[in-house]
Amino acid sequence: MRQAAEFDYLTKVYNRKSFMYKIKEILKLSKRYKQKTSILYFDINNFKQVNDTHGHLVGDEVLKFFTNNIKLSIRESDLLGRIGGDEFVLALPNTDQNSIKIIIDKIQKKFKKPFEYDGITIKVGFSYGCAIYPDDSDNIDKLIEIADKRMYKYKSNFKKNL
């Protein structure tokens, strides 16, 4: 029952409600110990096209592939949540801008190998944005909003450069 209440049934990462509860606890500790916490907001590039071209079963497998690769790239103390569709939020306690670059590089290396399923091969890419507590805000909703806006800016710049 606890598993069903706290975790996304498909990806096995925290659902939105549980993520929001747990991140508030992390931010309390960050404030207490005067540490930074980074928030990364992700979405999978061209995910709608994957669903439209290959169907929702393949789309579900891409979501699992995505979260598994992220989980292999982060620490046990980090917190990953699915907040909707192909959108995910990652909380990284005790990290700063330099740490984020290292983590993003580590995650991107996991996606060099394409997703393969039932004879289908898909290059999975993602866009991301970041916000840092307390530099950008001390409110989790605002941090997520900032990271989301930065993710869309990144995605927009990426498409311009194609």
VMD Tcl script that builds the backbone (N, CA, C; Angstrom):
set m [mol new atoms 486]
animate dup $m
set s [atomselect $m all]
$s set {name element resname resid chain x y z} {
  {N N MET 1 A 0.829 -1.196 0.000}
  {CA C MET 1 A 0.000 0.000 0.000}
  {C C MET 1 A 0.873 1.259 0.000}
  {N N ARG 2 A 1.906 1.253 0.855}
  {CA C ARG 2 A 2.794 2.404 0.929}
  {C C ARG 2 A 3.455 2.654 -0.423}
  {N N GLN 3 A 3.901 1.567 -1.060}
  {CA C GLN 3 A 4.542 1.655 -2.378}
  {C C GLN 3 A 3.609 2.327 -3.376}
  {N N ALA 4 A 2.356 1.910 -3.399}
  {CA C ALA 4 A 1.384 2.466 -4.346}
  {C C ALA 4 A 1.081 3.929 -4.040}
  {N N ALA 5 A 1.116 4.301 -2.783}
  {CA C ALA 5 A 0.785 5.674 -2.394}
  {C C ALA 5 A 1.933 6.647 -2.666}
  {N N GLU 6 A 3.164 6.192 -2.556}
  {CA C GLU 6 A 4.316 7.089 -2.662}
  {C C GLU 6 A 4.988 7.113 -4.033}
  {N N PHE 7 A 4.863 6.029 -4.783}
  {CA C PHE 7 A 5.656 5.897 -5.991}
  {C C PHE 7 A 4.786 5.841 -7.241}
  {N N ASP 8 A 5.327 6.357 -8.320}
  {CA C ASP 8 A 4.693 6.261 -9.623}
  {C C ASP 8 A 4.674 4.785 -10.016}
  {N N TYR 9 A 3.517 4.301 -10.404}
  {CA C TYR 9 A 3.354 2.864 -10.683}
  {C C TYR 9 A 4.244 2.374 -11.825}
  {N N LEU 10 A 4.536 3.246 -12.787}
  {CA C LEU 10 A 5.270 2.826 -13.983}
  {C C LEU 10 A 6.786 2.915 -13.786}
  {N N THR 11 A 7.247 4.059 -13.330}
  {CA C THR 11 A 8.689 4.323 -13.277}
  {C C THR 11 A 9.324 3.968 -11.938}
  {N N LYS 12 A 8.498 3.764 -10.924}
  {CA C LYS 12 A 8.971 3.408 -9.576}
  {C C LYS 12 A 9.788 4.519 -8.926}
  {N N VAL 13 A 9.588 5.766 -9.356}
  {CA C VAL 13 A 10.175 6.912 -8.672}
  {C C VAL 13 A 9.053 7.588 -7.896}
  {N N TYR 14 A 9.398 8.536 -7.026}
  {CA C TYR 14 A 8.371 9.200 -6.232}
  {C C TYR 14 A 7.334 9.865 -7.126}
  {N N ASN 15 A 6.072 9.764 -6.723}
  {CA C ASN 15 A 5.037 10.511 -7.421}
  {C C ASN 15 A 5.094 11.971 -6.963}
  {N N ARG 16 A 4.338 12.822 -7.609}
  {CA C ARG 16 A 4.388 14.259 -7.333}
  {C C ARG 16 A 4.127 14.569 -5.853}
  {N N LYS 17 A 3.093 13.985 -5.288}
  {CA C LYS 17 A 2.722 14.266 -3.896}
  {C C LYS 17 A 3.853 13.883 -2.934}
  {N N SER 18 A 4.391 12.687 -3.099}
  {CA C SER 18 A 5.471 12.230 -2.219}
  {C C SER 18 A 6.744 13.047 -2.420}
  {N N PHE 19 A 7.047 13.355 -3.686}
  {CA C PHE 19 A 8.225 14.172 -3.962}
  {C C PHE 19 A 8.119 15.513 -3.244}
  {N N MET 20 A 6.970 16.166 -3.347}
  {CA C MET 20 A 6.794 17.482 -2.732}
  {C C MET 20 A 6.929 17.404 -1.214}
  {N N TYR 21 A 6.415 16.364 -0.614}
  {CA C TYR 21 A 6.546 16.183 0.828}
  {C C TYR 21 A 8.021 15.993 1.209}
  {N N LYS 22 A 8.702 15.112 0.511}
  {CA C LYS 22 A 10.087 14.792 0.852}
  {C C LYS 22 A 11.045 15.939 0.558}
  {N N ILE 23 A 10.817 16.687 -0.516}
  {CA C ILE 23 A 11.720 17.794 -0.832}
  {C C ILE 23 A 11.609 18.892 0.224}
  {N N LYS 24 A 10.443 19.079 0.783}
  {CA C LYS 24 A 10.297 20.080 1.851}
  {C C LYS 24 A 11.154 19.701 3.059}
  {N N GLU 25 A 11.228 18.414 3.356}
  {CA C GLU 25 A 12.089 17.940 4.441}
  {C C GLU 25 A 13.571 18.184 4.111}
  {N N ILE 26 A 13.945 17.926 2.868}
  {CA C ILE 26 A 15.332 18.160 2.444}
  {C C ILE 26 A 15.680 19.641 2.558}
  {N N LEU 27 A 14.767 20.504 2.151}
  {CA C LEU 27 A 15.039 21.946 2.222}
  {C C LEU 27 A 15.133 22.437 3.665}
  {N N LYS 28 A 14.372 21.837 4.564}
  {CA C LYS 28 A 14.492 22.185 5.987}
  {C C LYS 28 A 15.910 21.883 6.481}
  {N N LEU 29 A 16.420 20.709 6.093}
  {CA C LEU 29 A 17.782 20.343 6.496}
  {C C LEU 29 A 18.812 21.248 5.829}
  {N N SER 30 A 18.583 21.594 4.570}
  {CA C SER 30 A 19.503 22.495 3.867}
  {C C SER 30 A 19.562 23.849 4.567}
  {N N LYS 31 A 18.423 24.322 4.986}
  {CA C LYS 31 A 18.374 25.606 5.700}
  {C C LYS 31 A 19.096 25.492 7.039}
  {N N ARG 32 A 18.813 24.422 7.751}
  {CA C ARG 32 A 19.413 24.219 9.077}
  {C C ARG 32 A 20.939 24.168 9.005}
  {N N TYR 33 A 21.467 23.460 7.988}
  {CA C TYR 33 A 22.910 23.286 7.879}
  {C C TYR 33 A 23.566 24.247 6.889}
  {N N LYS 34 A 22.767 25.222 6.426}
  {CA C LYS 34 A 23.260 26.251 5.501}
  {C C LYS 34 A 23.933 25.625 4.267}
  {N N GLN 35 A 23.215 24.671 3.668}
  {CA C GLN 35 A 23.699 23.994 2.470}
  {C C GLN 35 A 22.803 24.331 1.290}
  {N N LYS 36 A 23.352 24.197 0.113}
  {CA C LYS 36 A 22.578 24.398 -1.105}
  {C C LYS 36 A 21.953 23.076 -1.520}
  {N N THR 37 A 20.800 23.178 -2.152}
  {CA C THR 37 A 20.163 22.016 -2.770}
  {C C THR 37 A 19.785 22.419 -4.182}
  {N N SER 38 A 20.161 21.599 -5.136}
  {CA C SER 38 A 19.853 21.882 -6.535}
  {C C SER 38 A 18.598 21.122 -6.947}
  {N N ILE 39 A 17.801 21.778 -7.767}
  {CA C ILE 39 A 16.601 21.183 -8.335}
  {C C ILE 39 A 16.782 21.129 -9.848}
  {N N LEU 40 A 16.723 19.939 -10.416}
  {CA C LEU 40 A 16.797 19.766 -11.866}
  {C C LEU 40 A 15.426 19.344 -12.373}
  {N N TYR 41 A 14.991 20.000 -13.417}
  {CA C TYR 41 A 13.700 19.698 -14.040}
  {C C TYR 41 A 13.988 19.122 -15.415}
  {N N PHE 42 A 13.482 17.925 -15.687}
  {CA C PHE 42 A 13.753 17.222 -16.942}
  {C C PHE 42 A 12.477 16.975 -17.722}
  {N N ASP 43 A 12.601 16.957 -19.034}
  {CA C ASP 43 A 11.601 16.288 -19.855}
  {C C ASP 43 A 12.303 15.596 -21.011}
  {N N ILE 44 A 11.646 14.567 -21.525}
  {CA C ILE 44 A 12.227 13.749 -22.582}
  {C C ILE 44 A 11.937 14.419 -23.921}
  {N N ASN 45 A 12.972 14.628 -24.708}
  {CA C ASN 45 A 12.808 15.259 -26.019}
  {C C ASN 45 A 12.007 14.356 -26.951}
  {N N ASN 46 A 11.077 14.963 -27.662}
  {CA C ASN 46 A 10.270 14.280 -28.680}
  {C C ASN 46 A 9.484 13.088 -28.144}
  {N N PHE 47 A 9.092 13.142 -26.899}
  {CA C PHE 47 A 8.371 12.012 -26.305}
  {C C PHE 47 A 7.009 11.794 -26.968}
  {N N LYS 48 A 6.314 12.860 -27.271}
  {CA C LYS 48 A 5.016 12.736 -27.952}
  {C C LYS 48 A 5.182 11.997 -29.279}
  {N N GLN 49 A 6.241 12.308 -29.982}
  {CA C GLN 49 A 6.509 11.653 -31.264}
  {C C GLN 49 A 6.747 10.148 -31.071}
  {N N VAL 50 A 7.430 9.779 -29.980}
  {CA C VAL 50 A 7.647 8.359 -29.676}
  {C C VAL 50 A 6.299 7.667 -29.501}
  {N N ASN 51 A 5.425 8.272 -28.680}
  {CA C ASN 51 A 4.092 7.687 -28.471}
  {C C ASN 51 A 3.297 7.615 -29.768}
  {N N ASP 52 A 3.337 8.684 -30.548}
  {CA C ASP 52 A 2.561 8.730 -31.797}
  {C C ASP 52 A 3.077 7.734 -32.826}
  {N N THR 53 A 4.389 7.569 -32.889}
  {CA C THR 53 A 4.991 6.696 -33.900}
  {C C THR 53 A 4.977 5.224 -33.487}
  {N N HIS 54 A 5.309 4.956 -32.235}
  {CA C HIS 54 A 5.520 3.571 -31.793}
  {C C HIS 54 A 4.465 3.060 -30.816}
  {N N GLY 55 A 3.599 3.938 -30.328}
  {CA C GLY 55 A 2.553 3.531 -29.388}
  {C C GLY 55 A 2.941 3.763 -27.937}
  {N N HIS 56 A 1.928 3.701 -27.087}
  {CA C HIS 56 A 2.124 4.008 -25.665}
  {C C HIS 56 A 2.906 2.933 -24.918}
  {N N LEU 57 A 2.842 1.707 -25.367}
  {CA C LEU 57 A 3.640 0.653 -24.727}
  {C C LEU 57 A 5.122 0.967 -24.857}
  {N N VAL 58 A 5.549 1.359 -26.040}
  {CA C VAL 58 A 6.951 1.740 -26.247}
  {C C VAL 58 A 7.246 3.016 -25.457}
  {N N GLY 59 A 6.309 3.958 -25.454}
  {CA C GLY 59 A 6.486 5.179 -24.660}
  {C C GLY 59 A 6.696 4.867 -23.188}
  {N N ASP 60 A 5.926 3.925 -22.655}
  {CA C ASP 60 A 6.097 3.510 -21.251}
  {C C ASP 60 A 7.484 2.927 -21.021}
  {N N GLU 61 A 7.952 2.137 -21.972}
  {CA C GLU 61 A 9.291 1.548 -21.836}
  {C C GLU 61 A 10.377 2.624 -21.907}
  {N N VAL 62 A 10.165 3.652 -22.715}
  {CA C VAL 62 A 11.111 4.773 -22.774}
  {C C VAL 62 A 11.145 5.493 -21.422}
  {N N LEU 63 A 9.992 5.682 -20.802}
  {CA C LEU 63 A 9.948 6.319 -19.479}
  {C C LEU 63 A 10.740 5.505 -18.453}
  {N N LYS 64 A 10.589 4.193 -18.497}
  {CA C LYS 64 A 11.346 3.332 -17.576}
  {C C LYS 64 A 12.841 3.403 -17.870}
  {N N PHE 65 A 13.200 3.389 -19.137}
  {CA C PHE 65 A 14.599 3.515 -19.557}
  {C C PHE 65 A 15.182 4.836 -19.042}
  {N N PHE 66 A 14.420 5.899 -19.203}
  {CA C PHE 66 A 14.864 7.220 -18.765}
  {C C PHE 66 A 15.125 7.245 -17.256}
  {N N THR 67 A 14.139 6.805 -16.477}
  {CA C THR 67 A 14.306 6.866 -15.017}
  {C C THR 67 A 15.391 5.912 -14.526}
  {N N ASN 68 A 15.501 4.750 -15.140}
  {CA C ASN 68 A 16.556 3.816 -14.726}
  {C C ASN 68 A 17.937 4.415 -14.960}
  {N N ASN 69 A 18.124 5.083 -16.091}
  {CA C ASN 69 A 19.423 5.711 -16.363}
  {C C ASN 69 A 19.708 6.845 -15.390}
  {N N ILE 70 A 18.704 7.590 -15.024}
  {CA C ILE 70 A 18.921 8.665 -14.041}
  {C C ILE 70 A 19.268 8.055 -12.683}
  {N N LYS 71 A 18.507 7.030 -12.281}
  {CA C LYS 71 A 18.770 6.402 -10.982}
  {C C LYS 71 A 20.195 5.847 -10.902}
  {N N LEU 72 A 20.721 5.353 -12.022}
  {CA C LEU 72 A 22.087 4.826 -12.043}
  {C C LEU 72 A 23.137 5.938 -11.954}
  {N N SER 73 A 22.721 7.180 -12.129}
  {CA C SER 73 A 23.649 8.309 -12.183}
  {C C SER 73 A 23.654 9.168 -10.927}
  {N N ILE 74 A 22.777 8.876 -9.981}
  {CA C ILE 74 A 22.638 9.763 -8.821}
  {C C ILE 74 A 22.975 9.038 -7.522}
  {N N ARG 75 A 23.099 9.831 -6.485}
  {CA C ARG 75 A 23.416 9.293 -5.165}
  {C C ARG 75 A 22.153 8.794 -4.468}
  {N N GLU 76 A 22.339 7.997 -3.451}
  {CA C GLU 76 A 21.218 7.490 -2.671}
  {C C GLU 76 A 20.467 8.628 -1.978}
  {N N SER 77 A 21.168 9.693 -1.641}
  {CA C SER 77 A 20.544 10.824 -0.947}
  {C C SER 77 A 19.738 11.730 -1.869}
  {N N ASP 78 A 19.874 11.555 -3.186}
  {CA C ASP 78 A 19.144 12.380 -4.142}
  {C C ASP 78 A 17.703 11.870 -4.265}
  {N N LEU 79 A 16.841 12.742 -4.739}
  {CA C LEU 79 A 15.412 12.442 -4.770}
  {C C LEU 79 A 14.875 12.682 -6.173}
  {N N LEU 80 A 14.321 11.634 -6.786}
  {CA C LEU 80 A 13.785 11.723 -8.136}
  {C C LEU 80 A 12.283 11.503 -8.092}
  {N N GLY 81 A 11.554 12.410 -8.758}
  {CA C GLY 81 A 10.106 12.290 -8.800}
  {C C GLY 81 A 9.560 12.541 -10.192}
  {N N ARG 82 A 8.477 11.852 -10.478}
  {CA C ARG 82 A 7.751 12.092 -11.742}
  {C C ARG 82 A 6.598 13.019 -11.407}
  {N N ILE 83 A 6.579 14.160 -12.074}
  {CA C ILE 83 A 5.529 15.118 -11.741}
  {C C ILE 83 A 4.477 15.223 -12.825}
  {N N GLY 84 A 4.663 14.489 -13.906}
  {CA C GLY 84 A 3.647 14.449 -14.943}
  {C C GLY 84 A 4.223 13.915 -16.230}
  {N N GLY 85 A 3.426 13.182 -16.990}
  {CA C GLY 85 A 3.811 12.709 -18.313}
  {C C GLY 85 A 5.265 12.301 -18.420}
  {N N ASP 86 A 6.030 13.103 -19.154}
  {CA C ASP 86 A 7.469 12.842 -19.314}
  {C C ASP 86 A 8.294 13.890 -18.575}
  {N N GLU 87 A 7.736 14.449 -17.518}
  {CA C GLU 87 A 8.434 15.480 -16.740}
  {C C GLU 87 A 8.826 14.938 -15.370}
  {N N PHE 88 A 10.087 15.187 -15.031}
  {CA C PHE 88 A 10.666 14.675 -13.796}
  {C C PHE 88 A 11.425 15.779 -13.086}
  {N N VAL 89 A 11.491 15.662 -11.762}
  {CA C VAL 89 A 12.255 16.607 -10.962}
  {C C VAL 89 A 13.241 15.803 -10.118}
  {N N LEU 90 A 14.459 16.312 -10.060}
  {CA C LEU 90 A 15.524 15.684 -9.295}
  {C C LEU 90 A 16.041 16.684 -8.275}
  {N N ALA 91 A 16.029 16.297 -7.012}
  {CA C ALA 91 A 16.569 17.133 -5.937}
  {C C ALA 91 A 17.927 16.576 -5.536}
  {N N LEU 92 A 18.904 17.467 -5.493}
  {CA C LEU 92 A 20.279 17.083 -5.199}
  {C C LEU 92 A 20.759 17.855 -3.970}
  {N N PRO 93 A 20.611 17.256 -2.785}
  {CA C PRO 93 A 21.047 17.947 -1.573}
  {C C PRO 93 A 22.556 18.197 -1.564}
  {N N ASN 94 A 22.925 19.300 -0.957}
  {CA C ASN 94 A 24.335 19.644 -0.763}
  {C C ASN 94 A 25.097 19.695 -2.093}
  {N N THR 95 A 24.515 20.382 -3.074}
  {CA C THR 95 A 25.173 20.547 -4.369}
  {C C THR 95 A 25.129 22.011 -4.793}
  {N N ASP 96 A 26.038 22.352 -5.674}
  {CA C ASP 96 A 26.095 23.704 -6.213}
  {C C ASP 96 A 26.202 23.621 -7.732}
  {N N GLN 97 A 26.432 24.733 -8.389}
  {CA C GLN 97 A 26.485 24.801 -9.850}
  {C C GLN 97 A 27.548 23.861 -10.430}
  {N N ASN 98 A 28.705 23.795 -9.795}
  {CA C ASN 98 A 29.764 22.906 -10.290}
  {C C ASN 98 A 29.368 21.434 -10.188}
  {N N SER 99 A 28.729 21.077 -9.093}
  {CA C SER 99 A 28.270 19.693 -8.913}
  {C C SER 99 A 27.232 19.314 -9.950}
  {N N ILE 100 A 26.378 20.269 -10.296}
  {CA C ILE 100 A 25.325 20.003 -11.280}
  {C C ILE 100 A 25.940 19.629 -12.625}
  {N N LYS 101 A 26.974 20.349 -13.025}
  {CA C LYS 101 A 27.627 20.053 -14.307}
  {C C LYS 101 A 28.162 18.628 -14.327}
  {N N ILE 102 A 28.749 18.206 -13.226}
  {CA C ILE 102 A 29.291 16.849 -13.124}
  {C C ILE 102 A 28.159 15.820 -13.219}
  {N N ILE 103 A 27.066 16.074 -12.519}
  {CA C ILE 103 A 25.935 15.145 -12.517}
  {C C ILE 103 A 25.285 15.076 -13.896}
  {N N ILE 104 A 25.079 16.226 -14.530}
  {CA C ILE 104 A 24.484 16.245 -15.873}
  {C C ILE 104 A 25.372 15.477 -16.855}
  {N N ASP 105 A 26.683 15.686 -16.782}
  {CA C ASP 105 A 27.599 14.934 -17.652}
  {C C ASP 105 A 27.458 13.435 -17.429}
  {N N LYS 106 A 27.374 13.046 -16.177}
  {CA C LYS 106 A 27.228 11.628 -15.833}
  {C C LYS 106 A 25.915 11.069 -16.394}
  {N N ILE 107 A 24.841 11.834 -16.262}
  {CA C ILE 107 A 23.540 11.400 -16.781}
  {C C ILE 107 A 23.584 11.318 -18.305}
  {N N GLN 108 A 24.138 12.347 -18.948}
  {CA C GLN 108 A 24.191 12.355 -20.413}
  {C C GLN 108 A 24.975 11.166 -20.968}
  {N N LYS 109 A 26.017 10.747 -20.271}
  {CA C LYS 109 A 26.789 9.581 -20.719}
  {C C LYS 109 A 25.926 8.322 -20.731}
  {N N LYS 110 A 24.993 8.219 -19.809}
  {CA C LYS 110 A 24.101 7.047 -19.761}
  {C C LYS 110 A 23.210 6.976 -21.000}
  {N N PHE 111 A 22.956 8.133 -21.625}
  {CA C PHE 111 A 22.051 8.161 -22.771}
  {C C PHE 111 A 22.781 8.079 -24.110}
  {N N LYS 112 A 24.078 7.834 -24.087}
  {CA C LYS 112 A 24.817 7.623 -25.339}
  {C C LYS 112 A 24.351 6.330 -26.001}
  {N N LYS 113 A 24.019 5.341 -25.178}
  {CA C LYS 113 A 23.498 4.078 -25.698}
  {C C LYS 113 A 21.998 4.269 -25.938}
  {N N PRO 114 A 21.521 3.975 -27.154}
  {CA C PRO 114 A 20.098 4.183 -27.449}
  {C C PRO 114 A 19.197 3.166 -26.746}
  {N N PHE 115 A 17.958 3.516 -26.651}
  {CA C PHE 115 A 16.912 2.643 -26.128}
  {C C PHE 115 A 16.572 1.614 -27.209}
  {N N GLU 116 A 16.493 0.355 -26.816}
  {CA C GLU 116 A 16.126 -0.705 -27.751}
  {C C GLU 116 A 15.026 -1.545 -27.140}
  {N N TYR 117 A 13.996 -1.793 -27.957}
  {CA C TYR 117 A 12.860 -2.565 -27.478}
  {C C TYR 117 A 12.147 -3.194 -28.664}
  {N N ASP 118 A 12.038 -4.500 -28.665}
  {CA C ASP 118 A 11.257 -5.218 -29.665}
  {C C ASP 118 A 11.601 -4.797 -31.101}
  {N N GLY 119 A 12.900 -4.701 -31.377}
  {CA C GLY 119 A 13.358 -4.332 -32.710}
  {C C GLY 119 A 13.344 -2.843 -33.012}
  {N N ILE 120 A 12.958 -2.040 -32.041}
  {CA C ILE 120 A 12.907 -0.583 -32.210}
  {C C ILE 120 A 14.111 0.024 -31.507}
  {N N THR 121 A 14.787 0.943 -32.183}
  {CA C THR 121 A 15.910 1.664 -31.580}
  {C C THR 121 A 15.585 3.151 -31.607}
  {N N ILE 122 A 15.694 3.784 -30.434}
  {CA C ILE 122 A 15.383 5.210 -30.303}
  {C C ILE 122 A 16.505 5.892 -29.537}
  {N N LYS 123 A 17.007 6.973 -30.086}
  {CA C LYS 123 A 17.981 7.807 -29.370}
  {C C LYS 123 A 17.180 8.690 -28.415}
  {N N VAL 124 A 17.349 8.466 -27.128}
  {CA C VAL 124 A 16.598 9.215 -26.114}
  {C C VAL 124 A 17.445 10.394 -25.653}
  {N N GLY 125 A 16.873 11.571 -25.776}
  {CA C GLY 125 A 17.517 12.782 -25.287}
  {C C GLY 125 A 16.594 13.481 -24.308}
  {N N PHE 126 A 17.125 14.443 -23.609}
  {CA C PHE 126 A 16.315 15.166 -22.640}
  {C C PHE 126 A 16.759 16.621 -22.583}
  {N N SER 127 A 15.852 17.435 -22.084}
  {CA C SER 127 A 16.156 18.831 -21.801}
  {C C SER 127 A 16.071 18.999 -20.296}
  {N N TYR 128 A 16.784 19.978 -19.767}
  {CA C TYR 128 A 16.763 20.184 -18.319}
  {C C TYR 128 A 16.950 21.657 -17.990}
  {N N GLY 129 A 16.516 21.990 -16.814}
  {CA C GLY 129 A 16.738 23.310 -16.249}
  {C C GLY 129 A 17.050 23.135 -14.787}
  {N N CYS 130 A 17.684 24.131 -14.210}
  {CA C CYS 130 A 18.139 24.010 -12.826}
  {C C CYS 130 A 17.786 25.255 -12.021}
  {N N ALA 131 A 17.516 25.042 -10.758}
  {CA C ALA 131 A 17.373 26.130 -9.785}
  {C C ALA 131 A 18.077 25.666 -8.517}
  {N N ILE 132 A 18.611 26.624 -7.784}
  {CA C ILE 132 A 19.377 26.272 -6.586}
  {C C ILE 132 A 18.793 26.976 -5.358}
  {N N TYR 133 A 18.546 26.167 -4.326}
  {CA C TYR 133 A 18.138 26.683 -3.024}
  {C C TYR 133 A 19.399 27.041 -2.252}
  {N N PRO 134 A 19.490 28.167 -1.600}
  {CA C PRO 134 A 18.536 29.266 -1.497}
  {C C PRO 134 A 18.803 30.391 -2.509}
  {N N ASP 135 A 19.787 30.210 -3.402}
  {CA C ASP 135 A 20.183 31.290 -4.311}
  {C C ASP 135 A 19.027 31.801 -5.166}
  {N N ASP 136 A 18.259 30.876 -5.752}
  {CA C ASP 136 A 17.171 31.282 -6.633}
  {C C ASP 136 A 15.869 31.526 -5.879}
  {N N SER 137 A 15.653 30.791 -4.817}
  {CA C SER 137 A 14.450 30.948 -3.993}
  {C C SER 137 A 14.583 30.032 -2.789}
  {N N ASP 138 A 13.755 30.296 -1.768}
  {CA C ASP 138 A 13.698 29.380 -0.635}
  {C C ASP 138 A 12.359 28.646 -0.598}
  {N N ASN 139 A 11.602 28.749 -1.697}
  {CA C ASN 139 A 10.294 28.123 -1.812}
  {C C ASN 139 A 10.344 27.039 -2.893}
  {N N ILE 140 A 9.938 25.826 -2.545}
  {CA C ILE 140 A 10.067 24.715 -3.483}
  {C C ILE 140 A 9.233 24.915 -4.737}
  {N N ASP 141 A 8.030 25.448 -4.594}
  {CA C ASP 141 A 7.204 25.668 -5.789}
  {C C ASP 141 A 7.876 26.652 -6.737}
  {N N LYS 142 A 8.468 27.693 -6.184}
  {CA C LYS 142 A 9.163 28.689 -7.005}
  {C C LYS 142 A 10.420 28.078 -7.632}
  {N N LEU 143 A 11.139 27.272 -6.880}
  {CA C LEU 143 A 12.336 26.610 -7.417}
  {C C LEU 143 A 11.984 25.721 -8.609}
  {N N ILE 144 A 10.912 24.960 -8.474}
  {CA C ILE 144 A 10.485 24.093 -9.570}
  {C C ILE 144 A 10.055 24.935 -10.763}
  {N N GLU 145 A 9.344 26.016 -10.513}
  {CA C GLU 145 A 8.923 26.911 -11.598}
  {C C GLU 145 A 10.129 27.505 -12.332}
  {N N ILE 146 A 11.136 27.933 -11.578}
  {CA C ILE 146 A 12.351 28.497 -12.182}
  {C C ILE 146 A 13.071 27.436 -13.010}
  {N N ALA 147 A 13.234 26.243 -12.441}
  {CA C ALA 147 A 13.915 25.160 -13.160}
  {C C ALA 147 A 13.136 24.792 -14.424}
  {N N ASP 148 A 11.818 24.786 -14.344}
  {CA C ASP 148 A 10.969 24.481 -15.500}
  {C C ASP 148 A 11.163 25.535 -16.599}
  {N N LYS 149 A 11.149 26.788 -16.239}
  {CA C LYS 149 A 11.352 27.860 -17.223}
  {C C LYS 149 A 12.741 27.769 -17.850}
  {N N ARG 150 A 13.728 27.455 -17.072}
  {CA C ARG 150 A 15.094 27.315 -17.595}
  {C C ARG 150 A 15.195 26.103 -18.519}
  {N N MET 151 A 14.434 25.059 -18.203}
  {CA C MET 151 A 14.415 23.880 -19.067}
  {C C MET 151 A 13.834 24.244 -20.434}
  {N N TYR 152 A 12.747 24.998 -20.448}
  {CA C TYR 152 A 12.149 25.398 -21.727}
  {C C TYR 152 A 13.061 26.332 -22.506}
  {N N LYS 153 A 13.804 27.175 -21.796}
  {CA C LYS 153 A 14.784 28.044 -22.466}
  {C C LYS 153 A 15.887 27.185 -23.090}
  {N N TYR 154 A 16.367 26.198 -22.356}
  {CA C TYR 154 A 17.384 25.268 -22.858}
  {C C TYR 154 A 16.868 24.548 -24.093}
  {N N LYS 155 A 15.634 24.049 -24.010}
  {CA C LYS 155 A 15.025 23.310 -25.122}
  {C C LYS 155 A 14.886 24.213 -26.340}
  {N N SER 156 A 14.480 25.449 -26.125}
  {CA C SER 156 A 14.328 26.408 -27.220}
  {C C SER 156 A 15.670 26.708 -27.882}
  {N N ASN 157 A 16.695 26.918 -27.088}
  {CA C ASN 157 A 18.040 27.185 -27.613}
  {C C ASN 157 A 18.583 25.964 -28.344}
  {N N PHE 158 A 18.299 24.787 -27.816}
  {CA C PHE 158 A 18.765 23.546 -28.431}
  {C C PHE 158 A 18.151 23.385 -29.822}
  {N N LYS 159 A 16.860 23.646 -29.950}
  {CA C LYS 159 A 16.167 23.506 -31.240}
  {C C LYS 159 A 16.686 24.524 -32.252}
  {N N LYS 160 A 17.032 25.716 -31.784}
  {CA C LYS 160 A 17.568 26.752 -32.679}
  {C C LYS 160 A 18.901 26.325 -33.278}
  {N N ASN 161 A 19.672 25.559 -32.503}
  {CA C ASN 161 A 21.013 25.159 -32.922}
  {C C ASN 161 A 21.033 23.883 -33.757}
  {N N LEU 162 A 19.878 23.296 -34.020}
  {CA C LEU 162 A 19.843 22.056 -34.812}
  {C C LEU 162 A 20.037 22.334 -36.278}
}
mol reanalyze $m
mol bondsrecalc $m
mol representation Tube
mol addrep $m
